[in-house]
Amino acid sequence: MFEVENSPKRYYKVMHNYQEAQLLFAAIRLNIFSYLDTPQTAQTVAEAINCDKHQMELMLLSLVSCGLVNKQEEYYRNTPETRNYLSRNSNVFLGDTLLFREKMTSLGQLEEKIKSVSSVNNETYDFSELARLSIPEMYSGRVQAFINEVNKLFPDNNECLNILDLGGGAGILDVELIKHFPNSKATVMETPDVSKVTKEIVEKYGVQQKVQVISGDFNSDPLGGLYNMIIASGVLNFVEGDLTDFIKKVSDSLEIGGYFFVIGQFADEKDAVPANMLSWLSGFMDGIPLPPKAQDIETALQTCGLTLADRVRVAMFEGYIYRKEEKKESVTSKDVINSFIELTESISNSKTNILDFGSEDMTFHRGEIHMIKTIGDYPGIHSAELARKYGITRPVVHKTLQKLSERDLIVKKDDPEDKKRYLLYLTEKGNAAYRAHEKYHNDNDQSLFDYLNGTSSENLASIKGFLEHAIGLIQNHS
């Protein structure tokens, strides 16, 4: 007889776990758990689902042996955990989700697949249905953990956040985020098939005004921005090409100080296998790419100026939060002067000297509409102040004001403190021009506004100081 150095116990445990899974799925399909929220006998349950009483007794005893059901004398009842997740009477019933995942990730055809060449089988993986069925799964702790983390990042619930969710599935994270941050907006980017489901869910929850759903491909389509936070939930597997290029695309769409929230599990060590290797083996064999290594992700993130801010592990929810830091560039005064000269030359050579806002009455030279804007910004301003602000002579200002007055765009009122001058105000027509001009800049210059909104007060002060100094020197070049 030879010596045995180890035990085959684990193989029998694997077989037992397989049998336990078969038992669980059968009980879900028979809807047994929905009858056990209150104590019931085997006879009662058998009659409810039209089964043999003796066979049902054996089934219930097996469920007791697995810890899914409790038994007291002849009565059977769900455990608290089973009542929460496996009874159709629960708001977070996971039965249909578990059955769908069992079918989707089944290894029943493993022997056939291992002999074939990988190719993505879209029919096998119905991500649209997964998005729909994953809603209760999201509420089983994932949404709660996500909102808790976002609250840590943005403690003020009145903050106006702009969120992008890549591969957001049903959009539940965004729905709940909007509920907690009512002044915010979110964009979900999904594949054409899944986005149809996302739109249905968003409309069902009544947040379609604040949650936009985009049908597209995050690999090739622009992401827009700037965003306070970008979420990537289980999508890094599907990045095409160089990972660093994709991360840079994400970083460019984040404002300074914004967050990149990566949700998923990744192998920490170079030669380690993915944490979800077994559960997604069927998918990997059908052509779904393996997830990138944690080290590769970290390298790409650091290259693109994103640093780890926090790691989240709550129940089944795991994620990494990265923050976009301000990039320290080496800029010389010559670089700034050259950029400023390029700006002024572009403005002076611009062909858009007349702005047309839709009608002859709403057509203006640049000088006219900018004077209307200034009067709208400073109601009651006088002509001498306008001349000072624009660095031009009073006769030139007077000539422009006369034209605006003749067109019923402004009105002059006596200054009670100085009878020699007039105070300037916009008429109703002038206010319409003011609003049209404001919309024109919102439509065409939003990226500049977003950039300035994401710039620190200290840097804004530096920019303003430079511009004020440059304005003071304009007369040397006029």
matplotlib code that plots the C-alpha trace (Angstrom):
import matplotlib.pyplot as plt

x = [0.0, 1.4, 1.3, -1.2, 0.2, -3.0, -6.8, -9.3, -11.8, -11.9, -13.1, -16.1, -16.7, -16.8, -19.3, -21.4, -21.4, -22.5, -25.4, -26.3, -26.4, -28.7, -31.0, -31.0, -31.9, -34.6, -36.2, -36.2, -37.8, -40.5, -41.0, -40.8, -39.2, -42.1, -44.4, -42.1, -42.1, -44.4, -44.2, -45.7, -45.9, -44.6, -48.3, -49.3, -46.3, -46.9, -50.5, -49.7, -47.3, -49.1, -46.3, -46.1, -46.1, -43.4, -41.1, -41.6, -40.7, -37.4, -36.8, -37.4, -35.2, -32.4, -32.9, -32.7, -29.4, -28.0, -29.0, -31.5, -34.6, -35.3, -37.4, -39.3, -41.3, -43.3, -43.1, -40.6, -39.7, -37.2, -34.1, -33.9, -31.4, -33.5, -36.6, -34.7, -33.3, -35.1, -38.8, -40.7, -42.4, -39.2, -38.2, -34.7, -35.7, -32.6, -34.1, -34.6, -31.2, -29.5, -31.2, -30.2, -26.6, -26.6, -27.7, -25.4, -22.3, -23.0, -20.1, -22.4, -20.7, -17.2, -15.9, -17.2, -16.0, -12.5, -12.2, -13.4, -11.9, -13.0, -15.5, -17.9, -21.3, -23.7, -26.7, -25.2, -24.7, -27.9, -26.5, -29.8, -31.7, -28.9, -29.3, -33.0, -32.6, -29.7, -31.8, -32.6, -29.0, -27.9, -30.1, -28.7, -25.8, -24.0, -26.1, -25.9, -22.1, -21.8, -23.9, -22.0, -18.7, -20.0, -21.3, -17.7, -16.4, -19.1, -20.6, -22.8, -25.9, -26.9, -23.8, -24.3, -22.4, -21.9, -21.5, -20.6, -21.4, -19.6, -21.4, -24.0, -26.4, -29.8, -28.6, -29.6, -26.4, -27.3, -31.0, -30.1, -27.3, -29.7, -32.1, -29.3, -27.9, -31.1, -29.2, -26.9, -27.1, -25.8, -25.0, -25.1, -23.2, -24.2, -24.3, -27.3, -29.1, -28.6, -29.3, -32.9, -33.4, -31.6, -33.9, -36.9, -35.6, -34.7, -38.2, -39.8, -38.1, -39.1, -35.5, -35.2, -34.8, -31.6, -30.2, -29.3, -28.8, -26.4, -26.2, -22.6, -19.1, -16.8, -13.8, -14.5, -17.1, -16.2, -17.0, -17.8, -17.2, -16.0, -17.2, -16.9, -16.9, -16.7, -17.8, -16.5, -18.3, -16.9, -16.0, -12.2, -12.3, -13.9, -11.3, -9.9, -6.3, -3.9, -5.3, -3.3, -4.9, -8.4, -7.5, -6.1, -9.5, -11.2, -8.8, -9.2, -13.0, -12.5, -12.2, -9.2, -10.0, -12.6, -12.9, -12.6, -14.6, -13.5, -15.8, -14.6, -12.1, -8.6, -5.6, -3.2, -0.1, 1.5, 1.0, -2.3, -5.5, -8.6, -10.8, -13.8, -12.0, -14.4, -17.7, -16.9, -15.0, -17.8, -17.8, -14.0, -14.2, -16.8, -14.4, -15.0, -11.5, -9.8, -9.7, -6.5, -4.0, -4.3, -0.7, -1.4, -4.4, -2.3, 0.5, -2.0, -3.7, -0.5, 0.6, -2.6, -2.4, -4.9, -3.9, -5.6, -7.8, -9.6, -10.3, -13.9, -14.8, -18.3, -20.0, -20.0, -19.1, -15.5, -14.1, -11.2, -11.5, -8.9, -8.5, -7.3, -4.5, -3.5, -0.7, 2.4, 3.7, 6.8, 5.6, 7.7, 6.6, 7.5, 5.0, 2.2, 3.1, 3.1, -0.3, -1.7, -0.4, -2.0, -5.3, -5.3, -4.3, -7.1, -9.6, -8.5, -8.5, -11.9, -14.4, -17.3, -17.7, -21.5, -23.7, -27.1, -29.5, -32.3, -33.8, -32.9, -33.8, -31.5, -28.3, -25.4, -21.8, -19.6, -19.1, -22.8, -23.7, -20.8, -22.1, -25.5, -24.0, -22.2, -25.3, -27.2, -24.5, -24.3, -27.8, -27.5, -23.9, -23.0, -21.2, -18.0, -17.7, -18.3, -15.5, -13.2, -14.0, -13.5, -10.5, -12.2, -13.1, -16.5, -17.5, -17.1, -19.3, -21.8, -22.1, -22.8, -25.3, -27.2, -27.6, -28.8, -31.2, -32.7, -33.2, -35.1, -32.5, -31.5, -33.1, -31.4, -32.5, -31.3, -28.7, -30.2, -26.6, -25.2, -27.6, -24.9, -24.9, -27.4, -27.8, -28.2, -30.7, -31.8, -35.3, -37.4, -36.0, -32.5, -32.9, -34.0, -30.7, -28.8, -30.3, -29.6, -26.0, -25.7, -27.2, -24.8, -21.8, -23.3, -23.7, -20.2, -18.0, -19.2, -15.9, -14.1, -16.7, -16.3, -12.5, -12.7, -15.3, -12.8, -9.9, -8.8, -9.5, -5.7, -5.2, -8.2, -6.7, -3.5, -5.4, -7.4, -4.3, -2.6, -5.6, -6.0, -2.3, -2.6, -5.7, -3.8, -1.1, -3.5, -3.2, 0.5, -0.6, -3.6]
y = [0.0, 3.4, 6.6, 9.3, 12.8, 14.8, 14.3, 14.2, 16.0, 19.1, 17.2, 15.8, 19.3, 20.7, 17.9, 18.8, 22.5, 21.5, 19.5, 22.4, 24.7, 22.3, 22.1, 25.9, 26.5, 23.8, 25.4, 28.8, 27.5, 25.7, 29.0, 27.1, 30.0, 32.3, 30.1, 29.9, 33.5, 32.1, 28.6, 26.0, 22.2, 20.1, 19.2, 22.9, 23.7, 20.6, 21.5, 25.1, 24.1, 20.8, 18.5, 15.1, 15.6, 13.0, 14.3, 17.9, 16.7, 15.4, 18.6, 20.8, 18.6, 19.0, 22.8, 22.7, 20.7, 23.5, 26.2, 27.8, 26.9, 26.4, 23.6, 23.5, 20.4, 19.8, 23.5, 24.9, 28.6, 30.7, 31.9, 35.8, 35.8, 33.5, 35.6, 38.7, 37.4, 34.2, 35.0, 36.7, 38.7, 40.6, 43.9, 42.5, 39.0, 37.6, 34.3, 35.3, 37.0, 33.9, 31.6, 33.9, 34.1, 30.3, 29.9, 32.6, 31.4, 27.7, 25.3, 22.6, 22.8, 23.2, 20.1, 21.2, 24.8, 23.8, 22.1, 25.2, 28.5, 31.5, 33.9, 36.3, 34.8, 37.6, 35.3, 33.6, 36.8, 38.8, 41.9, 43.7, 41.1, 41.0, 44.8, 44.4, 41.5, 43.0, 45.7, 43.9, 42.7, 46.3, 47.1, 44.1, 46.3, 47.7, 50.9, 51.6, 51.2, 53.4, 56.2, 56.1, 56.5, 59.3, 61.1, 61.0, 62.6, 65.2, 65.9, 68.7, 67.1, 70.4, 70.3, 70.4, 67.3, 66.2, 62.4, 60.0, 56.3, 54.0, 50.7, 51.7, 48.8, 49.6, 53.0, 52.3, 53.9, 57.1, 57.0, 56.8, 59.4, 61.9, 61.3, 62.1, 65.0, 66.6, 69.5, 67.1, 65.4, 62.1, 60.5, 56.8, 55.5, 52.0, 49.7, 50.2, 47.1, 47.7, 51.5, 50.7, 49.0, 51.8, 54.4, 52.3, 52.1, 55.8, 56.7, 54.3, 56.1, 59.4, 60.9, 61.2, 65.0, 64.5, 61.2, 61.2, 57.8, 57.7, 54.8, 54.4, 53.0, 54.5, 53.3, 55.4, 58.0, 61.2, 61.2, 64.9, 66.6, 68.0, 65.7, 65.6, 61.8, 59.1, 55.5, 52.4, 49.3, 46.1, 47.7, 47.6, 44.1, 45.7, 48.5, 48.2, 49.0, 50.5, 50.8, 54.0, 55.7, 54.9, 56.1, 59.3, 59.8, 59.4, 61.8, 64.4, 64.3, 64.8, 68.2, 68.8, 67.2, 64.9, 61.2, 58.0, 55.2, 51.8, 49.0, 45.4, 42.9, 42.6, 40.4, 42.2, 40.2, 39.9, 36.1, 35.9, 34.9, 37.2, 36.9, 36.3, 33.6, 30.8, 32.7, 34.2, 31.2, 30.5, 34.1, 34.2, 31.0, 32.8, 35.6, 38.1, 39.5, 38.9, 41.8, 43.8, 43.2, 45.6, 46.6, 47.5, 49.6, 51.3, 52.2, 53.6, 55.7, 57.1, 58.0, 60.0, 61.9, 59.8, 58.7, 56.2, 58.0, 55.1, 51.4, 50.2, 46.7, 46.2, 42.8, 42.0, 45.6, 46.3, 49.4, 51.8, 55.6, 57.7, 61.4, 63.7, 65.8, 69.1, 68.5, 70.5, 71.8, 73.8, 77.0, 80.0, 83.6, 83.4, 80.5, 82.7, 85.7, 83.6, 82.1, 85.6, 87.0, 84.1, 84.8, 88.5, 87.9, 85.3, 87.7, 90.6, 88.5, 86.9, 87.0, 87.0, 90.7, 90.6, 88.3, 87.3, 86.0, 85.1, 88.3, 91.7, 93.3, 90.9, 91.5, 93.3, 94.3, 92.9, 96.3, 96.8, 93.5, 93.7, 97.1, 95.7, 92.9, 95.4, 97.5, 94.3, 93.3, 96.7, 98.4, 102.1, 102.4, 105.6, 106.3, 107.5, 104.2, 102.3, 104.3, 103.4, 99.8, 99.5, 101.8, 103.9, 107.6, 109.0, 110.1, 106.5, 105.3, 108.0, 107.1, 103.4, 104.3, 106.6, 103.6, 101.3, 104.0, 104.5, 100.7, 100.8, 98.5, 100.9, 103.7, 106.7, 108.1, 111.2, 110.5, 112.0, 112.6, 114.3, 116.2, 116.2, 112.5, 109.7, 106.2, 103.4, 100.5, 97.8, 97.9, 94.7, 94.3, 95.0, 92.2, 89.8, 90.7, 90.2, 86.7, 85.7, 86.8, 84.8, 81.7, 82.1, 82.0, 79.1, 77.1, 77.9, 78.5, 76.0, 74.1, 77.4, 77.9, 74.3, 74.8, 78.0, 76.4, 73.6, 76.0, 76.8, 80.3, 80.9, 80.1, 82.2, 85.2, 84.7, 84.6, 87.7, 89.6, 88.8, 89.9, 93.1, 93.9, 93.1, 95.3, 98.2, 97.9, 97.8, 101.6, 101.1, 99.0, 100.9]
z = [0.0, -0.9, 1.2, 0.4, 0.8, 0.3, 0.2, -2.8, -0.6, -2.7, -5.8, -3.9, -2.6, -6.2, -7.1, -4.1, -5.0, -8.5, -7.1, -4.8, -7.8, -9.7, -6.7, -6.4, -10.1, -10.0, -6.9, -8.5, -11.7, -9.6, -7.7, -4.4, -2.4, -3.2, -1.1, 1.9, 3.2, 5.9, 7.4, 5.1, 5.1, 2.2, 1.5, 1.1, -1.2, -3.3, -3.8, -4.7, -7.5, -8.4, -7.4, -5.6, -1.8, -1.1, -3.8, -2.5, 1.0, -0.3, -2.2, 0.9, 3.1, 0.5, 0.6, 4.4, 4.1, 2.0, 4.4, 2.0, 4.0, 7.7, 9.2, 12.5, 13.1, 9.8, 8.7, 6.2, 5.9, 3.9, 5.7, 5.8, 3.0, 0.8, 1.5, 0.4, -2.9, -4.0, -3.3, -6.0, -3.3, -2.7, -4.4, -5.1, -6.4, -8.1, -9.3, -13.0, -13.0, -11.6, -14.2, -17.0, -15.9, -15.5, -19.1, -20.4, -18.7, -18.8, -19.4, -20.7, -24.2, -22.9, -24.6, -28.0, -27.6, -26.7, -30.1, -32.0, -32.9, -30.8, -32.5, -30.9, -30.8, -30.3, -30.0, -27.0, -25.1, -24.9, -23.1, -23.6, -21.6, -19.1, -18.6, -18.0, -15.5, -13.7, -12.1, -8.9, -8.8, -8.8, -5.8, -3.8, -2.6, -5.6, -6.1, -2.3, -2.3, -5.4, -4.0, -0.7, -2.5, -4.7, -1.6, -0.2, -3.3, -3.6, -0.1, -1.4, -2.9, -4.5, -6.6, -10.4, -11.6, -15.1, -15.3, -18.1, -17.8, -20.3, -20.8, -18.2, -18.9, -17.5, -16.3, -12.7, -11.3, -13.1, -12.1, -8.4, -8.8, -10.2, -7.3, -4.8, -6.9, -8.4, -10.0, -11.9, -15.3, -16.6, -20.0, -20.6, -23.6, -24.7, -27.7, -30.1, -28.8, -25.1, -25.4, -26.4, -23.0, -21.2, -22.7, -21.5, -18.0, -17.8, -19.0, -16.6, -13.7, -15.1, -15.4, -19.1, -18.8, -16.8, -18.0, -21.7, -23.4, -26.4, -28.8, -29.8, -29.5, -26.9, -28.9, -32.0, -30.9, -29.1, -25.4, -25.0, -21.7, -19.6, -16.9, -13.1, -13.1, -15.7, -14.9, -16.6, -15.4, -16.8, -20.2, -20.2, -21.8, -24.8, -25.4, -28.9, -29.6, -27.1, -23.6, -22.9, -25.9, -24.5, -21.0, -22.5, -24.3, -20.9, -19.2, -21.9, -21.2, -17.4, -15.8, -13.5, -10.2, -11.8, -11.1, -13.2, -11.5, -12.8, -11.6, -11.9, -10.8, -12.3, -11.7, -9.3, -10.3, -13.7, -14.1, -12.1, -13.9, -13.9, -10.8, -13.1, -15.2, -14.4, -14.5, -17.9, -19.4, -21.8, -23.0, -23.3, -25.5, -27.6, -28.3, -25.5, -24.7, -21.4, -19.0, -18.9, -16.1, -13.1, -13.7, -17.3, -16.2, -13.6, -16.0, -18.5, -15.8, -14.5, -18.0, -18.5, -15.2, -13.3, -9.8, -7.4, -4.9, -3.3, -3.6, -2.9, -1.8, -0.4, -0.7, -4.5, -5.5, -6.3, -7.9, -8.1, -8.1, -9.9, -9.8, -12.6, -11.3, -12.8, -15.3, -14.5, -17.9, -18.4, -20.1, -20.8, -21.2, -24.9, -25.3, -23.7, -25.8, -29.0, -28.2, -27.4, -30.7, -32.5, -30.8, -31.6, -35.2, -35.6, -34.2, -36.4, -39.5, -38.7, -41.5, -39.1, -38.6, -38.8, -36.6, -37.9, -35.3, -37.7, -39.1, -40.5, -37.1, -35.4, -37.5, -35.9, -36.4, -33.7, -32.1, -31.8, -30.2, -27.8, -26.7, -26.2, -24.1, -21.9, -21.3, -20.5, -18.1, -16.5, -16.7, -16.1, -17.5, -19.2, -22.5, -20.8, -19.0, -22.3, -23.9, -21.1, -21.2, -24.9, -25.1, -27.8, -28.1, -26.9, -30.4, -31.7, -28.7, -29.3, -33.0, -32.2, -29.4, -31.8, -34.2, -31.4, -30.2, -33.7, -33.9, -30.6, -28.9, -26.1, -24.2, -22.5, -19.2, -17.3, -14.6, -11.4, -10.1, -13.2, -15.6, -18.3, -18.9, -19.7, -18.2, -20.7, -20.6, -23.0, -24.4, -24.8, -28.3, -26.9, -24.3, -27.1, -28.9, -25.6, -25.2, -28.8, -28.4, -25.2, -26.8, -29.7, -27.4, -25.3, -28.5, -29.9, -26.9, -24.4, -24.4, -23.3, -20.5, -19.4, -19.3, -17.2, -14.9, -14.2, -13.6, -10.0, -8.6, -8.4, -12.1, -13.1, -11.2, -13.2, -16.5, -15.6, -14.5, -17.8, -19.9, -17.9, -18.5, -22.2, -22.6, -21.0, -23.7, -26.6, -27.2, -28.0, -31.1, -32.2]

ax = plt.figure().add_subplot(projection="3d")
ax.plot(x, y, z, "-o")
ax.set_aspect("equal")
plt.show()
